[in-house]
Amino acid sequence: MVASTAAATYRPASFTFERALLKTIMITGCSSGFGLETARYFLKRDWRVLATMRTPREDLFPRSERLRVLQLDVTDAQSIRHAIEAAGPIDVLVNNAGFGAPAPFELMDMGTVRALFDTNTFGTMALTQAVLPQMRARRSGVLVNVTSSVTYKPLPLVGVYRAAKAAVNAFSESLASEVQQFGIRIHVVLPGSSGETRFRDTARAYLRGMEDEVYADFMRKTIARMSESTGAGTRMQDVAEAVWRVATDASSPLHIPAGADAVQWAAQGG
């Protein structure tokens, strides 16, 4: 992963808001996919939106007084510090940034293993730790960790990604019991497989084993089987709606599957 220490910020010239009236949501990984859709979803519903990404692109959104696009690399402590300082009070934090790397574990280099945990697990933990003090001081706040429905089943080729996301599930469950006393809610949104995002394309860059003399046949059969069983899959809007639910409904459960396939896997008990 390439770390960035820049504190680039897009602030529309007319950026104003009334703190007493508007809720503020910070979302990571907003350059595409679930993060981008969720940011747009909340913006349309009159929230103040802090859309973060490693390389800020304000052209992804309509210009709005309620929008800020902030530079944030969740693997870089200085980038996190700058983003939190620029953001101001945050009512809802959505840890969405992440990537996958499908491969038989034997063929994975440890650099990729560490990168998966750095972004998917440690980045989530670091940003959560940075936001918790202000939420605790206000005695209110919602933390939403977007993980994956692959944590419901022991699927091959995604073992490290699954482990990184499962770690966030476990972390979230324990954290919820720690911060409930401060009026802070923790929720986990678990999307299924989506053909609408760039996640699969990004994951292909890390694909290993298709030419390997030991694993090639197994990989071709496994990938074909997974493609056949995708079914209805998950829409980007499914995830945005799940985040909206937990952000606005205090009675929401800790775990929320998002997408038809995720709901089915959750019902099967993993």
For each residue, the residues with C-beta under 8 A, 3 or more apart:
1: 73 75 115 118 119
2: 54 73
3: 73 75 76 79
4: 54 71 73 76 79
5: 76 78 79 82
6: 71 79
7: 71 79 82 83 86
8: 56 70 71
9: 56 68 69 70 71 86
10: 56 58 68 69 70
11: 15 68
12: 15 63 64 65 67 68
13:
14: 65
15: 11 12 65 68
16: 65
17: 21 22 48 65 66
18: 21 22
19: 22 89
20:
21: 17 18
22: 17 18 19 46 47 48 66
23: 47 48 91 92 247
24: 47 48 49 50 87 88 89 90 91 92
25: 42 47 48 49 50 90 91 92 93 94 247
26: 50 52 70 87 90 92 93 94 131
27: 30 35 38 39 42 49 50 51 52 94 96
28: 35 52 53 72 74 94 95 96 97 123 127
29: 32 33 34 35 52 53 96 97 98
30: 27 35 36 38 39 51 52 53 60 69 96
31: 35 36 53 54 55 57 60
32: 29 35 36 197 198
33: 29 36 37 194 196 197 198 199 236
34: 29 37 38 96 146 191 194 197 236 239 240
35: 27 28 29 30 31 32 38 39 51 53 94 96 97
36: 30 31 32 33 39 40 51 60 236
37: 33 34 40 41 236 237 239 240
38: 27 30 34 35 41 42 94 96 239 240 243
39: 27 30 35 36 42 43 49 51 61
40: 36 37 43 44 61 240
41: 37 38 44 45 237 240 241 243 244
42: 25 27 38 39 45 47 49 240 243 244 247
43: 39 40 47 49 61 62 64 66 67
44: 40 41
45: 41 42 244
46: 22 66
47: 22 23 24 25 42 43 66
48: 17 22 23 24 25 66 67
49: 24 25 27 39 42 43 64 66 67 68
50: 24 25 26 27 68 70 87 90
51: 27 30 35 36 39 60 61 67 68 69 70
52: 26 27 28 29 30 69 70 71 72 83 97
53: 28 29 30 31 35 56 57 69 71 72
54: 2 4 31 71 72 73
55: 31 71
56: 8 9 10 53 69 70 71
57: 31 53 60 69
58: 10 61 63 69
59:
60: 30 31 36 51 57 69
61: 39 40 43 51 58 64 67 69
62: 43 67
63: 12 58 67
64: 12 43 49 61 67
65: 12 14 15 16 17
66: 17 22 43 46 47 48 49
67: 12 43 48 49 51 61 62 63 64
68: 9 10 11 12 15 49 50 51 86 87
69: 9 10 30 51 52 53 56 57 58 60 61
70: 8 9 10 26 50 51 52 56 83 86 87
71: 4 6 7 8 9 52 53 54 55 56 79 82 83
72: 28 52 53 54 79 80 83
73: 1 2 3 4 54 76 79 80
74: 28 79 80 95 97 119 123 124 126 127
75: 1 3 118 119 122 123
76: 3 4 5 73 79 80
77: 80 81 126
78: 5 81 82
79: 3 4 5 6 7 71 72 73 74 76 82 83
80: 72 73 74 76 77 83 84 126 127 130
81: 77 78 84 85 130
82: 5 7 71 78 79 85 86
83: 7 52 70 71 72 79 80 86 87
84: 80 81 87 90 130 131
85: 81 82
86: 7 9 68 70 82 83
87: 24 26 50 68 70 83 84 90
88: 24
89: 19 24 134 138
90: 24 25 26 50 84 87 93 131 134 135 141
91: 23 24 25 140 141 142
92: 23 24 25 26 141 142 143 144 247
93: 25 26 90 127 128 131 141 142 143 144
94: 25 26 27 28 35 38 144 146 243
95: 28 74 123 124 127 128 143 144 145 146 168
96: 27 28 29 30 34 35 38 146
97: 28 29 35 52 74 119 123 124
98: 29 119 120 146 165
99: 116 119 120 199 202 203 206
100: 116 158 161 199 202 203 206
101: 108 112 115 116 160 161 203 206 207 208
102: 157 158 161 203 206 207 208
103: 107 108 112 157 206 207 208 209
104: 107 108 156 157 208 209 212 215 218 219
105: 108 159 160
106: 215
107: 103 104 208 209 212 215
108: 101 103 104 105 112 113 160 208
109: 112 113
110: 113 114
111: 114 115
112: 101 103 108 109 115 116 160 206
113: 108 109 110 116 117 160
114: 110 111 117 118
115: 1 101 111 112 118 119
116: 99 100 101 112 113 119 120 121 160 161 164
117: 113 114 120 121 122 160 164 167
118: 1 75 114 115 121 122 123
119: 1 74 75 97 98 99 115 116 122 123
120: 98 99 116 117 123 124 161 164 165 168
121: 116 117 118 124 125 164 165 167 168 171
122: 75 117 118 119 125 126
123: 28 74 75 95 97 118 119 120 126 127
124: 74 95 97 120 121 127 128 145 168 171
125: 121 122 128 129 168 171
126: 74 77 80 122 123 129 130
127: 28 74 80 93 95 123 124 130 131
128: 93 95 124 125 131 132 143 145 175
129: 125 126 132
130: 80 81 84 126 127 133
131: 26 84 90 93 127 128 134 135 141 143
132: 128 129 135 136 141 143 179 184
133: 130 136 137
134: 89 90 131 137 138 141
135: 90 131 132 138 139 140 141 143 179 182 184
136: 132 133 139 141 179 182 184
137: 133 134
138: 89 134 135 141 183
139: 135 136 182 183 184
140: 91 135 183 184
141: 90 91 92 93 131 132 134 135 136 138 183 184 185
142: 91 92 93 184 185 186 187 246 247
143: 92 93 95 128 131 132 135 172 175 179 184 185 186 187
144: 92 93 94 95 187 188 189 243 246 247
145: 95 124 128 168 169 171 172 186 187 188 189
146: 34 94 95 96 98 188 189 190 191 239 243
147: 151 165 166 168 169 188 189 190
148: 151 161 162 165 190 191
149: 152 190 191 192 193 234 257 259 261 262 265 266
150: 153 155 158 161 162 165
151: 147 148 162 165 166 169 190 270
152: 149 190 262 265 266 268 270
153: 150 265 270
154: 162
155: 150 158 159 162 226
156: 104 159 218 222
157: 102 103 104 209 219 222 223
158: 100 102 150 155 161 162
159: 105 155 156 162 163
160: 101 105 108 112 113 116 117 163 164
161: 100 101 102 116 120 148 150 158 164 165
162: 148 150 151 154 155 158 159 165 166
163: 159 160 166 167
164: 116 117 120 121 160 161 167 168
165: 98 120 121 147 148 150 151 161 162 168 169
166: 147 151 162 163 169 170
167: 117 121 163 164 170 171
168: 95 120 121 124 125 145 147 164 165 171 172 188
169: 145 147 151 165 166 172 173 188 190 255
170: 166 167 173 174
171: 121 124 125 145 167 168 174 175
172: 143 145 168 169 175 176 186 187 188 254
173: 169 170 176 177 186 188 254
174: 170 171 177 178
175: 128 143 171 172 178 179 186
176: 172 173 179 180 185 186 254
177: 173 174 180
178: 174 175 181
179: 132 135 136 143 175 176 182 184 186
180: 176 177 183 184 185
181: 178
182: 135 136 139 179
183: 138 139 140 141 180
184: 132 135 136 139 140 141 142 143 179 180
185: 141 142 143 176 180 246 250 252
186: 142 143 145 172 173 175 176 179 254
187: 142 143 144 145 172 246 252 253 254 255 256
188: 144 145 146 147 168 169 172 173 254 255 256
189: 144 145 146 147 239 242 243 246 256 258
190: 146 147 148 149 151 152 169 255 256 257 258 262 266
191: 34 146 148 149 194 234 238 239 242 257 258 259 262
192: 149 233 234 257 258 259 260 261 262 263 265
193: 149 230 233 234 259 261
194: 33 34 191 197 199 233 234 235 236 239 259
195: 200 230 233
196: 33 235 236
197: 32 33 34 194 200 236
198: 32 33 201 202
199: 33 99 100 194 202 203
200: 195 197 203 204
201: 198 204 205
202: 99 100 198 199 205 206
203: 99 100 101 102 199 200 206 207
204: 200 201 207
205: 201 202
206: 99 100 101 102 103 112 202 203
207: 101 102 103 203 204 210
208: 101 102 103 104 107 108 212
209: 103 104 107 157 212 215 216 219
210: 207 216 219 220
211: 216
212: 104 107 208 209 215 216 219
213: 216
214:
215: 104 106 107 209 212 218 219
216: 209 210 211 212 213 219 220
217: 220 221
218: 104 156 215 221 222
219: 104 157 209 210 212 215 216 222 223
220: 210 216 217 223 224
221: 217 218 224 225
222: 156 157 218 219 225 226
223: 157 219 220 226 227
224: 220 221 227 228
225: 221 222 228 229
226: 155 222 223 229 230
227: 223 224 230
228: 224 225
229: 225 226
230: 193 195 226 227 233 261
231: 260 261 264
232: 259 260 261
233: 192 193 194 195 230 259 260 261
234: 149 191 192 193 194 238 239 258 259 260 261 262
235: 194 196 238 239 259
236: 33 34 36 37 194 196 197 239 240
237: 37 41 240 241
238: 191 234 235 241 242 258 259 260 262
239: 34 37 38 146 189 191 194 234 235 236 242 243 258 259
240: 34 37 38 40 41 42 236 237 243 244
241: 41 237 238 244 245 258
242: 189 191 238 239 245 246 256 257 258
243: 38 41 42 94 144 146 189 239 240 246 247
244: 41 42 45 240 241 247 248
245: 241 242 248 249 252 256
246: 142 144 185 187 189 242 243 249 252 256
247: 23 25 42 92 142 144 243 244
248: 244 245
249: 245 246 252
250: 185
251:
252: 185 187 245 246 249 256
253: 187 256
254: 172 173 176 186 187 188
255: 169 187 188 190 266
256: 187 188 189 190 242 245 246 252 253
257: 149 190 191 192 242 262 263 265 266
258: 189 190 191 192 234 238 239 241 242 262 263
259: 149 191 192 193 194 232 233 234 235 238 239 262 263
260: 192 231 232 233 234 238 263 264
261: 149 192 193 230 231 232 233 234 264 265
262: 149 152 190 191 192 234 238 257 258 259 265 266
263: 192 257 258 259 260 266 267
264: 231 260 261 267 268
265: 149 152 153 192 257 261 262 268 270
266: 149 152 190 255 257 262 263 269 270
267: 263 264
268: 152 264 265
269: 266
270: 151 152 153 265 266
